[in-house]
């Protein structure tokens, strides 16, 4: 049972409001019901949002928490005047004081994705996503020289989601390759990767967690057995040590933590904007 409803209201996608709001909410022992209200970019839509928020307040008998990133002051005023929730206006809290300190006005731009057709960063991100999809799970050896990072690890250790996160969030061209029994028999990395060793980063995982994940896909198989998982993880970690590859365990880490560690190790300039 949720303890409070939280609304994320934006005249864009709402991703910024939701990301920031969730970071704040994570500091509390709270099980919220989250509702994103994107593209609230007219007064009429603002009134609709107010009705939804206030209806929730009446049903639950508690003030909803409302995070907003509204840049249209007319739309924001409707929310401020009519909303019966606890309103946290992120632009009012952060942007306006910064305008005063810096002595310049902000763009008051709706969302981070505006004018994408003219954004090199956006184009680079699309290219990185396409590259990462084409080089997922060792599908292709072509143009590995163009990769920013190559992830290796046993099957289901988190390579694909990490590759896509690096591409989508940071614009990195990330390839990933599974380490398989043939590699363990040779006691070497896949031959196609040998010349790109400086770009390689390894992912490992506890055998117990790996067995759980694999059992969801192929229950009662040798692939998912704890004995096999222990063998593969031990062989993969030994191979990484022999090759001098940097690696980390994904067992208890989020995708964001994994990606940030990789960036620190291989592409520290990507952490500077």
N, C-alpha and C positions, 0 to 999 in steps of 0.2 A: 504494500500500500504506500503510495507516494505521500510525502509529508507537506509538499507545497508545489504549486504550479509556477513555472518560470516561463515568461514570454521573452522572445528575442525579436524585436521590432526594427525593421530596417527599410529604407527606400531602395536598397540594393538586394543582394542575395541573402543577407543576414549572417553570412559566414563570420564576418568580423565580430559582430555582436555575440554570436554563439561561442566563438572561440574564447573571447575575452571573458564572457559570462561564466563559461564552464571552468575556466582557470580560477576564477574567484570562488565559485561554488565548491570546487574541489577542496577548499580549506575547511569545509564544514561537514560534519556527519549528517548528511542530508540525502534523502532519496526523492529528488524532484521529478515532476512530470514536465517535460520540456516541450514547448510549442514555438516553432519558428514562424513568424509572419513576415515574409519577404515582400519586396516591391510595394510597400505602403508609401506611394509617391503622390497621392492626391488627398485632398481634404476628405472626400467621400470615403476613401479607403481607410483613412485615419479614424473616422467615426465608426466604421465597421470594426476596426481593431479595438476601439474603446468598448463597444458593445460586447465583444467577445471576452475581453479582459474582465469587465464588470460583471458579466454573467457568471464567470468562473468564481469571482470573489463572493457573489451571493450564494452560489451552490456549495462552496467549500467553507464559507464562514471565515476565510483567511485572506489577507491581502496577497494577491499574486506578486511575484517579483518580476519587474519589467526592465530588461536591458534594451536600450535604444541606441542606434547610430544614425538617427535622422538628421539630414543636413538642411532640409527645407524647413525654415522656421515656422511657416504657416501650418504645415503638417504637424510639426513638433508641438505647437501650441495647442492643437486639438487634443493630443495625447496628454499634455501637461494639465490642461484644464479639466478634462473629463475622466481621466483614468483613476480608478479606485485602487490601483496597485501601488507597490513601492517602486517608484520610478528612478532608474539609474541611467542618466543621460551621459553617455561616454564622451560625446563631443563637448558638451557643456562642462564636463569635469576636467577634460584633458586638453582639448583643442583650444578653447577660449583662453585659458591661462597661458598656453604656449604662444598664442597670437600676441598677448600682452607683453610677454617676456622677450619675444623675438622682434617685436615691433613690425610684424608683417601679417597680412591676412592669409588664412589658409585657402586652399582651392575650393573647399566645401564641395568636393566632388563625391558623387554617389558611387560608393563601392570602389574596390581596388581593381576592377576589371573594365573600367571605362576606357574608351578609345583604344581597344585592344588591337584594332587593325593597324595602328601606328606604333605599337609597342614591340620593340625588339625582344624584350624580356619574355613577352607572351609567345612570340614566334619561336624563340629558343626553347621554351618550355614544351611546346607542341612537338618540336623536332626531337627533344629528349624523350618524350613519352613514346613516340613512334619507334625510336631507336631501342628503348628498353623493352617494348613489346616484341620487336623483331628478334631480340637477343635474349629472350626469356628462356630459362631452363636449357641453355645450350643449343637452342634452335639453329643458330647461325654463327659461323666463324668469320663472316665478312665484316670488314671495316672495324675490327677490334682496336686498331690503332686510333680510331676516333672515340673510343670509350673513355670516359672520365674515371670510371671505377668498374672493376669486375669483381663480383661477389662469388665466393665459392663456399660450399658446405654440403652436408648430406641432404637428401630429399626431405622437405618439410621443416627446414630449420629457419625459415623466414626470409629467404632470398628474394622471392617475387614481390611480396608487399613492400619490402625495403627498397628494392629497385624502383618500383613505381612511385613510392613516396619521394625518393631522391629526385626523380624526374619531374614529378608534378609540383613539388614544393620548392625545389632548388635548381631545376633546369639541368640536372646532371644526366649525361648519357651513361646509363648503368646497365651493364650486361650481367647475367648470372649463370653460373654453371653448377650442376649437381656433381658431387663426388660419388662415384659408383664403384662396385666391386672390382671392375677392370682397373680402375685407378689404384685401388688398394693393392691389387696383385702386382702392378708395376712399381708401386711405392713411389709414384711420381704424380705431379699435377697433370691434367689433360694436356697433351702435346701442344694444342693450339694456343695454350695460355702461357707457355714458358717464356716467350720473349716479352711478355707484358707484366712480368712479376711485380714491378713497382706499382702497378695499378690495382693489384689484387688485395682484397680484404676478405678474411674468412669469418663465417658465422658457424657457431656450434650451439648445442642445446643439451640439456640433461637427457640421458636415455629414457628416464621415466616419463618426462613430458613428451618426448618424441614418440614414444610408444602410444601414449594417449591420443596424440594428434593423428597418427597414422591409423589407429584403430577406428577412428571416425569414418575413414574412407574405405579401409580394407580390414574389417574385423576378422580376428582368428586367422590371420595370414602370417607367414614367416616375415614378410616385410614389416609388419607391425609388432612382432614379438619383442619382448624386452631383451631377450638374449641377442637377437640380431641388431637391435638398436644400440645396445652397449658395444657390440663389435664395431659397427659403422662409426659411431662417435669416437671411439678410441683410435681407430685407424685414421679418421679424418684429422683429429687433433695432432696425432703423431706426424702426419704428412705436413701439416701447416708448420709445425715446429722445425721439421727438417728443411723446409723450403724458406724459413725465415719470414713467414707471412704474419702480419698482424691480424689478430682475430679476437672475437669476444663471444660470450655466451648470451643468447637471446632469451634464455629461460624465463627470466623475471623482468625483462626490459621491454618498454614500449617501442613502437616503430620510431617515434620521435627521438627517443634516447639512442637507439641504434644508429639512426641516420646522423645525429649530431656527433657521435663518437667517430663515425667514419669520416665525416667532414673534417673534424679536428686532426685526424691522422693523415688523410690523403689530400684534402682540398681546403686547408684552413682559410684561404682567401675567400671562400664562399661564405664564411661567417662574417665577413666585413662587407658592408654595403656602401 
